[in-house]
Amino acid sequence: MPYTITKRTSKDNNIESNNKLLIMKNTIKLPQSQQDIIVKALQAYQATLRTLTDDQLLYLYDEDYDVEYTDFDITTLTKMFEDKDVDVRIELDQEVHDSFAIRNGVDFPEYV
């Protein structure tokens, strides 16, 4: 089932340390079609990053920015999203899920 709600217990800093607050979490397995969109975006970003000059990189990022690390991370992320045996999941609190549209101006997708 790609859409599940799991219950997790978390300590709430506003109440006594021995009390627990039940936090509802939504866990969504990202469909491969959406993973493919991310792969294409990562590939476009990587191709663009590889064509930037040092001056352009310095303009976009601070001087401590290491393009080689970012390039490696993009390659790794791309491979994870491409791999059909890797389940990519998104987890968010019920409160975040419920306020997503208000905070972002777009509805959170319905997964069935």
FENJO-V67930 format. One record per residue. N is the residue number from 0. RES is the residue in one small letter. OMEGA is omega in radians with two decimals (999 if undefined). Layout:
N;RES;OMEGA, N;RES;OMEGA
This chain:
0;m;-3.05, 1;p;-3.10, 2;y;3.12, 3;t;3.01, 4;i;3.13, 5;t;3.09, 6;k;3.11, 7;r;3.13, 8;t;-3.12, 9;s;3.08, 10;k;3.10, 11;d;-3.09, 12;n;-3.09, 13;n;-3.13, 14;i;-3.09, 15;e;-3.02, 16;s;-3.13, 17;n;3.07, 18;n;3.12, 19;k;3.09, 20;l;3.13, 21;l;-3.13, 22;i;3.09, 23;m;3.12, 24;k;3.00, 25;n;3.08, 26;t;-3.07, 27;i;3.00, 28;k;-3.09, 29;l;-3.14, 30;p;-3.11, 31;q;3.14, 32;s;3.10, 33;q;3.05, 34;q;3.13, 35;d;3.07, 36;i;3.13, 37;i;3.11, 38;v;-3.14, 39;k;3.12, 40;a;3.11, 41;l;3.14, 42;q;3.11, 43;a;3.12, 44;y;-3.13, 45;q;3.12, 46;a;3.12, 47;t;-3.13, 48;l;-3.11, 49;r;-3.12, 50;t;-3.10, 51;l;3.06, 52;t;3.10, 53;d;3.13, 54;d;3.12, 55;q;3.11, 56;l;3.14, 57;l;3.09, 58;y;-3.09, 59;l;-3.04, 60;y;3.11, 61;d;-3.05, 62;e;3.13, 63;d;-3.11, 64;y;3.14, 65;d;-3.06, 66;v;-3.13, 67;e;3.10, 68;y;3.11, 69;t;3.11, 70;d;3.10, 71;f;3.13, 72;d;3.12, 73;i;3.11, 74;t;-3.14, 75;t;3.12, 76;l;3.13, 77;t;-3.13, 78;k;3.11, 79;m;-3.13, 80;f;3.12, 81;e;-3.05, 82;d;-3.09, 83;k;3.14, 84;d;3.11, 85;v;3.06, 86;d;3.09, 87;v;-3.08, 88;r;3.06, 89;i;3.13, 90;e;3.11, 91;l;3.09, 92;d;3.11, 93;q;3.14, 94;e;3.11, 95;v;3.11, 96;h;-3.08, 97;d;-3.10, 98;s;-3.06, 99;f;-3.09, 100;a;3.14, 101;i;-3.08, 102;r;-3.01, 103;n;3.11, 104;g;3.11, 105;v;-3.13, 106;d;3.01, 107;f;-3.09, 108;p;3.05, 109;e;3.11, 110;y;3.12, 111;v;999
